[in-house]
């Protein structure tokens, strides 16, 4: 079991740095003070005592007369009234010096160490508070970055700004640079989506007019069989282009937000979609199997229907005769799960990520006209992210894919 966190925060590291420097300086100060005190204690005490003269000591007549000794002798009267001389006096002096050094060591080192620990604890607490105050602007930058990255709709998240107020220091400079970067990204993404949406709308008008003109020409009484055959081919091509434009609009709408969130039961959506694709499934010789239970999420009903439709149609079109598509809904704690599996050709695991990119098909084929426009799974991914969900695909060992969509359950 891990007792310490995987990584220390910057605030904790700054606090440890402050505290370590404080304790190191305190230990050095105690050591220097003790060394200076001891170095001055011995010489000064010994000099004073060795220069003590017996003339001022009572009872000096009782002392033995000096014989062949220097003019100065050491005479010490203890607190008990005893008068010591010679080696006894020197021993008493040494004992007193040792006792004084021991008392100095206890006072300076032990009691000073305890005081250092107490003051160091207070200094560490103050360092923690000061580091927290210094790090507050950085936490605001981090919170804004998380809010942008976790937003349901990308452009709505990019509208957030830090707008840090305070002194013009390095942290404010970082926050201002972050705001400028997000603003440029916001303008870029917004301009790109407006272009896609406007271009899609503008392209729908000529396609609608072209379909009407082809239908009028085909239904003329004098129209030949060749003209009717050509008209049918043109209508099929026109329908493909309309589906492409519709897919672009769906993709732009899924990424543009905000969503009209309502309680939606995915089981109802799956049953509705299964009815819609029945004719296409019969033409392809594919069986659609729905296994649903009540799975309610909060989201846009139209976008969720487009998500399910794209997955089921993708399973039908990339399948084989006498194959099947199984659609399952279930509840897992605080999530609802939509799982779509199908038979078909084997898919390599390294090809999976490219399938969720716009206009990318398996094998990079862009010429297939009867298997969609290359936006199906891209729209699924965009709709899922807009609903705060995740989508993943796994190849089946027998061939085909299993696509799993996880969305937050409605509260």
Buried (B, 14 or more C-beta within 10 A) or exposed (E): EEEEEEEEEEBEEBBBEBBEEBBEEBBEEBEEBBEEBBEEBEEEBBEEBEEBEBEEEEEEEEEEEEEEEEEEBBBBBEEEEEBBBEEEBBEBBEEBBEEBBEEBBEEBBEEBEEEBEEEBEEBBEBBBEBBEEBBEBBEBBEEBBEEBEEBBBBBBBBEBBBEBEEEEEEBBEBBBEBBEEBEEBBEEBBEEBEEBBEBBEEBBEEBEEBBEEBEEBBEEEEBEEEBBEBBEEBBEEBEBBBEBBBBBBBBBBBBBBEBEBEEBBBBBBBBEBBEBBEEBBEEBEBBBEBEBEEBBBBBBBBBBBBBBBBBBBBBBBBBBEEBBBBBBBBBEEEBBBBBBBBBBEEBEEEBBEEBBEBEBBBEEEEEEEEBBBBBBBBBBBBBBBBBBBEBEBEBBEEBBBBBBBBBBBBE
